[in-house]
Amino acid sequence: MSDVMHDDTEKIESMMKYFVVLLLVLLAGVSQARAQWISDPEYEVHAQRGIASVYNLEFDKAETEFQWLTAKYPSHPSGKFFLAMVDWSRIVLDIDNESFDERFIAKLDDVIDMCDEMLDKNEDDVAALFFKGGALGFRGRLYAHRGSWMKAANDGRRALPIVQRAYKIAPDNYDILLGIGIYNYYAEVIPEQYPVVKPLMIFFPSGNRTKGIAQLIQAGLHAKYAGPEANYFLLQLYYSYEKDFAKGIEIGRALMDRYPKNVMMHRYLGRCSISLSRWSDTRDVFREILDRCAKGWIGYGENCEREAFYYLGVSEMNLALHTEALQHLFQCDQLCRRLDSKKESGFMALANLKIGMIYDMQMRRDDAVGQYHKVLKMKKYENSYDLAERYLAAPCVKP
């Protein structure tokens, strides 16, 4: 069993989400060709500073920059769109918190209304097409996260022709390549991961995994605005699907150099390290994450803290630092009992399993047996039951 945890989401829910989001990630990507129709250099400075602040989770700074854009160019949708993206970043940091949903959707609705007015005057207004497609895409992504599949699918249906028209107008734009690359990649990968989706794909353009990665790499290298997002998508897919953890670490370190306060990039860097069994490196990353949790850095909340405790425990177990490992796994278990109010997470099952394994390695057989029985009473995660039963039959002697 891998020492790396994955989101403990029901497979059918994941399949539905990815199928609906398949179009929506493409739609969200088109919005990245942001300011190219405004030639004011001052606009460019504020836009770039705002974007950097969003990725560094400095939301107040980002809002200040984007409010300047809105005041300077009240008839252009970019400022309002960017302000909505600040709320989107807040939502993604704590996806179960719905307090920003209403405000986020209202901002996107304003963008869509503004773009519709522009398109009434010129149906080929590229800026209006891009920002309307992006607004529909992100609104649909939120609906998908909230399980509102009909609303999400409807936004995808409405936005697809917008995206197609925009891409025809500007096919060589590297910022647009973000959305196209994401679509090409997931349109092939998602049906492979969830075969039930395959019959539905006849209604959508075919994908190309290799081409999608190549397009994301090009966007990461050359896009004026979408480079960070393209690289972040590469980091995620190298970790989750390609299992190329060395490339993930390379990209993760480069992103952390630019955006050192971004918790999601930080966590992916640690996950890639543990996937390569780089125990000392993993320990360093998650000790830093845990320190930021203690200091209350934005985004470094209890879910992040739990993950850090777990991976620290696993790393220390493999480094034969059993006392430290047990301490961190106990702390992970304590957090699970507070956070897992609706259902037991994989963290709870695996933390307790690892505790039992360490007890065995410490020759504390009775304690180990108690842990394995505890695991068998919890919700099954991957092969947690198989391992608990194996170690009940014979003690664990190594990690």
C-alpha positions in Angstrom: 0.0 0.0 0.0 1.3 3.5 -0.8 2.2 5.8 2.0 0.6 8.6 0.0 -2.9 9.6 0.9 -5.4 10.6 -1.7 -8.7 12.4 -1.3 -11.2 10.1 0.3 -13.9 10.8 -2.2 -16.5 8.3 -3.4 -15.4 7.1 -6.9 -18.8 7.7 -8.5 -18.9 11.3 -7.2 -15.4 11.8 -8.5 -16.3 10.4 -11.9 -19.3 12.7 -12.2 -17.3 15.7 -11.1 -14.5 15.1 -13.5 -16.9 14.5 -16.4 -18.8 17.7 -15.8 -15.6 19.6 -15.1 -14.0 18.2 -18.3 -15.6 21.1 -20.2 -15.4 23.6 -17.4 -11.6 23.5 -17.0 -11.4 24.3 -20.7 -13.8 27.2 -20.2 -12.0 28.5 -17.2 -8.7 28.4 -19.0 -9.8 30.7 -21.8 -10.1 33.5 -19.4 -6.3 33.5 -19.0 -5.8 35.6 -22.1 -6.6 38.5 -19.9 -5.3 41.9 -20.6 -4.1 41.6 -24.1 -6.7 44.0 -25.5 -5.7 46.9 -23.2 -2.4 48.4 -24.2 -1.9 50.6 -21.1 1.5 49.6 -19.5 0.1 50.7 -16.1 -2.7 48.3 -16.5 -0.2 45.5 -17.1 1.7 46.4 -13.9 -1.4 46.2 -11.8 -2.7 43.0 -13.5 0.6 41.2 -13.0 0.9 42.3 -9.4 -2.6 41.2 -8.7 -2.1 37.8 -10.2 1.1 37.3 -8.3 -0.7 38.3 -5.1 -3.5 35.8 -5.7 -1.0 32.9 -6.1 0.8 34.0 -3.0 -2.5 34.1 -1.1 -2.2 37.8 -0.4 -5.9 38.4 -1.1 -6.1 42.0 0.2 -3.2 43.1 -2.0 -4.8 41.3 -5.0 -8.1 43.0 -4.4 -6.4 46.4 -4.3 -4.8 45.9 -7.6 -7.9 44.6 -9.3 -10.1 47.3 -7.9 -7.7 49.8 -9.6 -8.4 47.9 -12.9 -12.1 48.2 -12.4 -12.0 51.9 -11.6 -9.7 52.7 -14.5 -11.6 50.5 -17.0 -15.2 50.3 -15.8 -16.5 49.1 -19.1 -14.0 46.2 -19.4 -14.8 42.9 -17.7 -11.3 42.0 -16.6 -11.3 43.8 -13.4 -14.6 42.4 -12.2 -13.5 38.9 -13.3 -10.2 39.1 -11.4 -12.0 40.2 -8.3 -14.2 37.1 -8.6 -11.0 35.0 -8.9 -9.9 36.3 -5.5 -13.0 34.8 -4.0 -12.5 31.6 -6.0 -9.0 31.2 -4.5 -10.5 31.7 -1.0 -13.1 28.9 -1.8 -10.5 26.5 -3.1 -8.4 26.9 0.1 -11.4 25.5 2.1 -13.7 23.9 -0.3 -16.2 22.9 2.4 -16.7 26.5 3.4 -19.7 27.9 1.4 -19.6 31.4 2.9 -18.1 32.9 -0.3 -20.3 31.1 -2.7 -23.1 33.7 -3.1 -20.7 36.6 -3.5 -18.6 34.7 -6.0 -21.6 33.8 -8.2 -22.9 37.4 -8.0 -19.6 38.7 -9.3 -19.5 36.2 -12.1 -23.1 37.1 -13.0 -22.0 40.7 -13.3 -19.2 39.7 -15.7 -21.5 37.6 -17.8 -24.0 40.5 -18.1 -21.3 42.9 -19.1 -20.0 40.5 -21.7 -23.5 40.0 -23.1 -23.8 43.7 -23.6 -20.5 43.8 -25.4 -21.5 40.8 -27.6 -24.8 42.5 -28.5 -22.7 45.2 -30.1 -20.1 42.9 -31.6 -20.6 39.1 -31.5 -16.9 38.6 -32.3 -15.6 40.8 -29.4 -12.7 38.6 -28.3 -12.5 40.1 -24.8 -16.2 39.5 -24.2 -15.9 35.9 -25.5 -13.0 35.1 -23.3 -14.3 36.6 -20.1 -17.8 35.2 -20.5 -16.4 31.8 -21.2 -14.2 32.0 -18.1 -17.1 33.3 -15.9 -19.3 30.4 -17.0 -16.5 28.0 -16.5 -15.7 29.0 -13.0 -19.3 29.2 -12.0 -19.8 25.7 -13.4 -16.8 24.4 -11.4 -18.3 25.7 -8.2 -21.7 24.1 -9.0 -19.8 20.8 -9.7 -18.0 21.1 -6.3 -21.4 21.6 -4.7 -23.0 18.6 -6.4 -25.3 20.8 -8.6 -24.6 18.7 -11.7 -27.5 20.1 -13.8 -26.4 23.7 -13.3 -22.8 22.8 -13.9 -23.6 20.9 -17.1 -25.8 23.8 -18.3 -22.9 26.2 -17.9 -20.7 23.8 -19.8 -23.3 23.5 -22.6 -23.7 27.3 -22.9 -20.0 28.0 -22.8 -18.7 25.4 -25.3 -19.6 27.4 -28.5 -18.1 30.5 -26.9 -14.8 28.7 -26.3 -14.7 27.2 -29.8 -15.3 30.6 -31.4 -12.6 32.3 -29.2 -10.1 29.6 -30.1 -10.7 30.1 -33.8 -10.1 33.8 -33.4 -6.8 33.4 -31.5 -5.5 29.9 -32.0 -1.8 30.8 -31.4 -2.3 32.5 -28.1 -0.2 30.7 -25.4 -2.6 31.9 -22.6 -5.5 30.2 -24.4 -3.3 27.1 -24.6 -3.9 26.5 -20.9 -7.5 25.6 -21.4 -6.9 23.7 -24.6 -4.1 21.7 -23.0 -6.2 20.9 -19.9 -9.1 19.7 -22.1 -6.8 17.6 -24.3 -5.3 15.9 -21.3 -8.4 15.2 -19.3 -10.5 14.2 -22.3 -8.3 11.2 -22.7 -7.4 10.5 -19.1 -10.8 10.7 -17.5 -12.4 8.0 -19.6 -9.4 5.8 -18.9 -9.8 6.4 -15.1 -13.6 6.0 -15.3 -14.7 3.8 -18.2 -18.4 4.5 -17.5 -17.7 7.9 -19.1 -16.5 6.6 -22.4 -20.0 6.3 -24.1 -20.7 9.9 -23.2 -17.4 11.1 -24.8 -18.9 10.7 -28.3 -20.6 14.0 -27.8 -17.3 15.8 -27.1 -14.1 16.5 -29.0 -11.5 13.7 -28.6 -8.5 14.3 -26.3 -4.8 13.7 -26.6 -2.9 13.1 -23.3 0.6 13.7 -24.8 -0.5 16.7 -26.7 -2.2 18.1 -23.7 0.9 17.9 -21.6 3.0 19.5 -24.4 0.5 22.4 -24.6 0.6 22.9 -20.9 4.4 22.9 -20.9 4.3 25.6 -23.7 1.8 27.6 -21.8 3.9 27.3 -18.7 6.9 28.6 -20.5 5.5 31.3 -22.8 2.0 32.4 -21.6 1.9 36.0 -20.5 -0.7 35.5 -17.7 -1.5 31.7 -17.5 2.1 30.4 -16.9 1.6 29.8 -13.2 -1.7 28.1 -13.6 -0.3 25.9 -16.4 2.6 24.8 -14.2 0.3 24.2 -11.3 -1.9 21.9 -13.4 1.3 20.1 -14.5 2.3 19.7 -10.9 -1.1 18.1 -10.1 -1.2 15.8 -13.1 2.4 14.6 -12.7 1.5 13.7 -9.1 -2.1 12.3 -9.6 -2.0 10.7 -13.0 1.4 10.5 -14.6 3.2 9.4 -11.3 6.2 11.3 -12.5 7.1 12.6 -9.0 10.6 13.8 -10.0 9.1 16.3 -12.5 6.5 17.2 -9.9 9.2 18.1 -7.4 11.0 20.2 -10.1 7.9 22.1 -10.9 6.8 22.4 -7.3 10.2 23.9 -6.2 10.1 26.4 -9.0 6.5 27.5 -8.1 7.4 27.7 -4.4 10.3 30.0 -5.3 7.9 32.4 -7.0 5.0 31.9 -4.6 6.4 30.9 -1.3 3.2 31.3 0.6 1.0 29.0 -1.5 -0.1 26.2 0.7 -1.4 23.9 -2.1 1.9 24.0 -4.1 3.7 23.4 -0.8 1.6 20.3 0.0 2.1 18.8 -3.5 5.8 19.3 -3.1 5.7 17.2 0.0 3.5 14.6 -1.5 5.8 14.1 -4.5 8.8 13.7 -2.1 7.1 11.0 0.0 6.0 9.2 -3.2 9.8 8.9 -4.0 10.5 7.7 -0.5 12.7 10.7 0.1 12.0 10.5 3.9 14.3 13.3 5.0 13.1 15.7 2.3 9.5 14.9 3.1 10.2 15.5 6.8 11.7 18.9 6.0 8.8 20.0 3.9 6.1 18.9 6.3 7.9 20.3 9.4 7.8 23.7 7.6 4.2 23.2 6.8 3.4 22.3 10.4 5.3 25.4 11.6 3.2 27.6 9.3 0.0 25.9 10.6 1.1 26.8 14.2 1.7 30.4 13.1 -1.7 30.7 11.4 -0.5 31.3 7.9 -3.4 31.7 5.4 -4.5 28.3 4.0 -2.5 26.3 6.6 -5.5 25.1 8.6 -6.5 21.9 10.4 -6.8 19.7 7.3 -3.3 20.8 6.3 -2.1 20.2 9.8 -3.5 16.7 9.8 -1.8 15.8 6.6 1.5 17.2 7.9 1.2 15.1 11.1 0.5 12.0 9.0 3.4 12.4 6.6 5.8 13.3 9.3 4.8 10.1 11.1 5.3 8.0 8.0 8.7 9.6 7.3 9.9 9.2 10.8 8.7 5.6 10.9 10.9 4.9 7.9 13.8 6.7 9.4 13.4 4.5 12.6 12.5 7.6 14.6 9.7 5.7 16.3 9.1 8.0 19.3 8.7 11.1 17.0 6.6 9.0 14.6 4.2 7.9 17.2 3.8 11.4 18.5 2.8 12.8 15.1 0.5 9.8 14.2 -1.3 10.3 17.6 -1.7 14.0 16.7 -3.1 13.0 13.3 -5.5 10.6 14.9 -6.7 13.3 17.4 -7.4 15.7 14.5 -9.2 13.1 12.6 -11.6 12.6 15.5 -12.5 16.3 15.3 -12.5 16.7 11.6 -14.2 13.4 10.5 -17.6 14.4 11.8 -19.5 12.9 8.8 -17.3 9.9 7.9 -14.0 8.5 8.8 -11.2 9.6 6.6 -8.4 7.5 5.1 -6.0 9.4 7.4 -7.7 7.9 10.5 -7.4 4.3 9.2 -3.9 4.6 8.0 -2.6 6.6 11.0 -3.9 3.9 13.3 -2.5 1.1 11.1 1.0 2.8 11.2 0.8 3.1 15.0 0.2 -0.7 15.2 3.1 -1.3 12.8 5.4 0.8 15.0 4.3 -1.0 18.1 5.2 -4.3 16.4 8.6 -3.0 15.6 9.0 -2.0 19.2 8.1 -5.5 20.3 4.8 -4.3 21.9 2.7 -7.0 20.4 -0.4 -6.6 22.6 -0.6 -2.9 21.8 -0.1 -3.6 18.1 -2.9 -6.2 18.0 -5.2 -3.7 19.7 -4.4 -1.2 16.9 -5.1 -3.7 14.1 -8.5 -4.6 15.6 -9.2 -0.9 15.9 -8.5 -0.4 12.1 -10.8 -3.3 11.2 -13.7 -1.4 13.0 -13.0 1.7 10.9 -14.1 2.5 7.4 -11.9 0.6 4.9 -9.4 2.7 3.0 -7.6 1.0 0.1 -6.1 -2.2 1.5 -6.1 -1.2 5.2 -8.2 -4.3 6.2 -5.8 -6.6 4.3 -2.8 -5.2 6.0 -4.4 -5.2 9.5 -5.4 -8.9 9.0 -1.9 -9.7 7.7 -0.2 -8.1 10.8 -2.7 -9.8 13.1 -1.5 -13.1 11.7 2.2 -12.2 11.8 3.9 -9.1 13.4 5.1 -6.3 11.2 8.9 -6.2 11.3 9.7 -3.3 9.0 7.9 -0.3 7.5 
